[in-house]
């Protein structure tokens, strides 16, 4: 069985940067925390904890030391709370997310409604809403658009969302006779991984998608692969693989979310090559 790795897969610049910043912080200060999981990869977060980087659920859980802001960013008031407590803050917000936050603030200052496309419970979206202000409206898809939209209307999007979802929301708003100000804040790495996964899924008999089940970008990768290849499988660890999945397969593809380190991808590729 031939195993083919996607051209673009695995850790992106923003995640790698956040990991590097956390490791440096840990080396400088024993009392190091992240506010929420640094990235959406349970295996990596556990490894960081074993090295001494503690995961705090809230600002109230941190009394001293260094706080590393997760790659997804936080709301402005959370950043202020940390500073008010006199904590040392290292901002590991992904630069693409930071750009999206600035875009949300610009739309807020223009007045009207700011549509934030993404999952309301996702930390990045919460951060975007914090920058977008009181008139922010979160929609996971076009069906969640509210009936009344106060003009002007601006649109910003979670960096790991799909361009198809953004385009659908934009067209739905235009259909109401409103021309929105659109900030396409989907990051380039996300688009690369999505396009690469779709291309590979068209060419193989089955495909394995690696990443945290709590990872938005990996979930989107899986959905894209599933639309192109029925035998698509979403795993976090190599030991989740069932060899029976690949019965009769000549080629198997492998892709991974932007929070998946290369060693996790290699472990899956190496195992599949033994089947």
For each residue, the residues with C-beta under 8 A, 3 or more apart:
1: 246 249 250 251 252 272 273 275
2: 250 251 252
3: 251 252 253 254 269 272 273
4: 200 203 204 251 252 253 254
5: 9 253 254 255 265 269
6: 9 193 196 197 200 253 254 255 256
7: 196 199 200
8: 189 192 193 195 196
9: 5 6 193 196 197 254 255 256 260 265
10: 256 257 258 260 261 262 265
11: 15 16 19 258 259 260 261 262
12: 15 16 94 187 189 190 193 258
13: 16 17 94 95 189
14: 17 18 71 94 95 96 97 187 189 258
15: 11 12 18 19 39 71 94 258 259
16: 11 12 13 19 20
17: 13 14 20 21 71 92 94 95
18: 14 15 21 22 38 39 68 70 71 92 94
19: 11 15 16 22 23 38 39 44 48
20: 16 17 23 24
21: 17 18 24 25 68 90 92
22: 18 19 25 26 32 34 38 48 53 68 90 92
23: 19 20 26 27 51
24: 20 21 27 28
25: 21 22 28 29 32 53 66 68 90
26: 22 23 29 30 32 48 51 52 53
27: 23 24
28: 24 25 66
29: 25 26 32 65 66 88
30: 26 52 65
31: 64 65 66
32: 22 25 26 29 52 53 54 65 66 68
33: 53 54 55 56 61 62 65 66 67 68
34: 22 37 38 48 53 54 55 56 67 68 69 70
35: 56 58 59 62 67 68 69 70 74 78 82
36: 55 56 57 70 72 123
37: 34 40 41 42 45 55 70 214
38: 18 19 22 34 44 45 48 53 55 68 70 71 92
39: 15 18 19 44 45 70 71 212 259
40: 37 72 211 212 214 215 216 218 257 259
41: 37 44 45 211 212 215 236 257 259 260 261
42: 37 45 46 212 213 214 236
43: 46 47 212 236 237 264
44: 19 38 39 41 47 48 259 261
45: 37 38 39 41 42 48 49 55
46: 42 43 49 50
47: 43 44 50 51
48: 19 22 26 34 38 44 45 51 53
49: 45 46 52 53 54 55
50: 46 47
51: 23 26 47 48
52: 26 30 32 49
53: 22 25 26 32 33 34 38 48 49 68
54: 32 33 34 49
55: 33 34 36 37 38 45 49
56: 33 34 35 36 59 61 62 67
57: 36 61
58: 35 61
59: 35 56 62 78 81 82 85
60:
61: 33 56 57 58
62: 33 35 56 59 65 67 82 85 87
63: 85
64: 31 87
65: 29 30 31 32 33 62 87 88
66: 25 28 29 31 32 33 87 88 89 90
67: 33 34 35 56 62 82 87 88 89 90
68: 18 21 22 25 32 33 34 35 38 53 90 92
69: 34 35 73 74 79 89 90 91 92 93
70: 18 34 35 36 37 38 39 73 74 92 93 123
71: 14 15 17 18 38 39 92 93 94 97
72: 36 40 93 94 97 122 123 124 127
73: 69 70 93 94 97 98 101 123 124 127 128
74: 35 69 70 78 79 93 123 126 127 130
75: 78 79 126 127 129 130 131
76: 79 80 130 131
77: 80 81 130
78: 35 59 74 75 81 82 130
79: 69 74 75 76 82 83 89 91
80: 76 77 83 84
81: 59 77 78 84 85
82: 35 59 62 67 78 79 85 87 89
83: 79 80 86 87 89
84: 80 81
85: 59 62 63 81 82
86: 83
87: 62 64 65 66 67 82 83
88: 29 65 66 67
89: 66 67 69 79 82 83
90: 21 22 25 66 67 68 69
91: 69 79
92: 17 18 21 22 38 68 69 70 71
93: 69 70 71 72 73 74 97 98 101 127
94: 12 13 14 15 17 18 71 72 73 97 98 159 187
95: 13 14 17 98 99
96: 14 99 100 159 185 187 188 189
97: 14 71 72 73 93 94 100 101 124 127 159
98: 73 93 94 95 101 102
99: 95 96 102 103 185
100: 96 97 103 104 124 128 156 157 158 159 183 185
101: 73 93 97 98 104 105 127 128 131
102: 98 99 105 106 131
103: 99 100 106 107 156 183 185
104: 100 101 107 108 114 116 128 129 131 132 136 156 183
105: 101 102 108 109 131 132
106: 102 103 109 110 154 183
107: 103 104 110 114 132 154 155 156 181 183
108: 104 105 114 131 132 133 135 136
109: 105 106
110: 106 107 152 154 181
111: 135 152
112: 135 150 151 152 153 154
113: 135 137 149 150 151 152 153 154
114: 104 107 108 132 133 135 136 137 153 154 155 156
115: 136 137 139 145 149 153 154 155 156 169 173 180
116: 104 125 128 129 132 136 137 138 139 156 157 158
117: 138 139 140 155 156 157 158 161 165 166 169
118: 122 124 125 128 138 140 157 158 161 216
119: 122 125 138 140 158 216
120: 125 126 138 140
121: 125 126
122: 72 118 119 125 126 158 216
123: 36 70 72 73 74 126 127
124: 72 73 97 100 118 127 128 158 159 160 216
125: 116 118 119 120 121 122 128 129 138 158
126: 74 75 120 121 122 123 129 130
127: 72 73 74 75 93 97 101 123 124 130 131
128: 73 100 101 104 116 118 124 125 131 132 136 156 158
129: 75 104 116 125 126 132 136 138
130: 74 75 76 77 78 126 127
131: 75 76 101 102 104 105 108 127 128
132: 104 105 107 108 114 116 128 129 135 136 156
133: 108 114 136
134:
135: 108 111 112 113 114 132 150
136: 104 108 114 115 116 128 129 132 133
137: 113 114 115 116 145 146 149
138: 116 117 118 119 120 125 129 144
139: 115 116 117 142 144 145 169
140: 117 118 119 120 144
141: 144 165 168 169
142: 139 145 165 168 169 172
143:
144: 138 139 140 141
145: 115 137 139 142 149 169 172 173
146: 137 149
147:
148:
149: 113 115 137 145 146 153 173 176 178
150: 112 113 135 153
151: 112 113 178
152: 110 111 112 113 180 181
153: 112 113 114 115 149 150 173 178 180 181
154: 106 107 110 112 113 114 115 180 181 182 183
155: 107 114 115 117 166 169 170 173 180 181 182 183
156: 100 103 104 107 114 115 116 117 128 132 183 185
157: 100 116 117 118 161 165 166 183 184 185 186
158: 100 116 117 118 119 122 124 125 128 161 185 186 216
159: 94 96 97 100 124 185 186 187 190
160: 124 186 187 190 216 217 220 258
161: 117 118 157 158 165 166 186 190 216 220
162: 165 166 186 194 220 224
163: 166 167 184 186 191
164: 167 168
165: 117 141 142 157 161 162 168 169
166: 117 155 157 161 162 163 169 170 182 184 186
167: 163 164 170 171
168: 141 142 164 165 171 172
169: 115 117 139 141 142 145 155 165 166 172 173
170: 155 166 167 173 174 180 182
171: 167 168 174 175
172: 142 145 168 169 175 176
173: 115 145 149 153 155 169 170 176 178 180
174: 170 171 177 178 179 180
175: 171 172
176: 149 172 173
177: 174
178: 149 151 153 173 174
179: 174
180: 115 152 153 154 155 170 173 174
181: 107 110 152 153 154 155
182: 154 155 166 170
183: 100 103 104 106 107 154 155 156 157
184: 157 163 166
185: 96 99 100 103 156 157 158 159
186: 157 158 159 160 161 162 163 166 190 191
187: 12 14 94 96 159 160 190 191
188: 96 191 192
189: 8 12 13 14 96 192 193 258
190: 12 159 160 161 186 187 193 194 217 220 258
191: 163 186 187 188 194 195
192: 8 188 189 195 196
193: 6 8 9 12 189 190 196 197 217 221 255 257 258
194: 162 190 191 197 198 220 221 224
195: 8 191 192 198 199
196: 6 7 8 9 192 193 199 200 255
197: 6 9 193 194 200 201 207 209 221 224 225 255
198: 194 195 201 202 224 225 227 228
199: 7 195 196 202 203
200: 4 6 7 196 197 203 204 207 225 253 255
201: 197 198 204 207 224 225 227 228 229 232 253
202: 198 199 228 229
203: 4 199 200 251 253
204: 4 200 201 207 229 249 251 252 253
205: 229 231 246 248 249 250 251 252
206: 229 231 232 233 245 246 249 252 253
207: 197 200 201 204 225 229 231 232 233 252 253 254 255
208: 232 233 235 241 252 253 254 255 268 272
209: 197 218 221 222 225 232 233 234 235 255 256 257
210: 218 235 236 254 255 256 257 260 264 265 268
211: 40 41 215 217 218 221 234 236 256 257 259 260
212: 39 40 41 42 43 215 218 236 257 259 260
213: 42 218 219 234 236
214: 37 40 42
215: 40 41 211 212 218 219 257 258 259
216: 40 118 119 122 124 158 160 161 219 220
217: 160 190 193 211 220 221 257 258 259
218: 40 209 210 211 212 213 215 221 222 234 256 257 258 259 260
219: 213 215 216 222 223 234
220: 160 161 162 190 194 216 217 223 224
221: 193 194 197 209 211 217 218 224 225 255 256 257
222: 209 218 219 225 226 232 234
223: 219 220 226 227
224: 162 194 197 198 201 220 221 227 228
225: 197 198 200 201 207 209 221 222 228 229 232 253 255
226: 222 223 229 230 232
227: 198 201 223 224
228: 198 201 202 224 225
229: 201 202 204 205 206 207 225 226 232 253
230: 226
231: 205 206 207 245 246 249
232: 201 206 207 208 209 222 225 226 229
233: 206 207 208 209 241 245
234: 209 211 213 218 219 222
235: 208 209 210 238 240 241 268
236: 41 42 43 210 211 212 213 240
237: 43 240 264
238: 235 241 264 267 268 271
239:
240: 235 236 237
241: 208 233 235 238 245 268 271 272
242: 245
243: 246 275
244: 247
245: 206 231 233 241 242
246: 1 205 206 231 243 249 252 272 275
247: 244
248: 205
249: 1 204 205 206 231 246 252
250: 1 2 205
251: 1 2 3 4 203 204 205
252: 1 2 3 4 204 205 206 207 208 246 249 272
253: 3 4 5 6 200 201 203 204 206 207 208 225 229
254: 3 4 5 6 9 207 208 210 265 268 269 272
255: 5 6 9 193 196 197 200 207 208 209 210 221 225
256: 6 9 10 209 210 211 218 221 260 264 265
257: 10 40 41 193 209 210 211 212 215 217 218 221 260
258: 10 11 12 14 15 160 189 190 193 215 217 218
259: 11 15 39 40 41 44 211 212 215 217 218
260: 9 10 11 41 210 211 212 218 256 257 264 265
261: 10 11 41 44 264 265
262: 10 11 265 266
263: 266 267
264: 43 210 237 238 256 260 261 267 268
265: 5 9 10 210 254 256 260 261 262 268 269
266: 262 263 269 270
267: 238 263 264 270 271
268: 208 210 235 238 241 254 264 265 271 272
269: 3 5 254 265 266 272 273
270: 266 267 273 274
271: 238 241 267 268 274 275
272: 1 3 208 241 246 252 254 268 269 275
273: 1 3 269 270
274: 270 271
275: 1 243 246 271 272
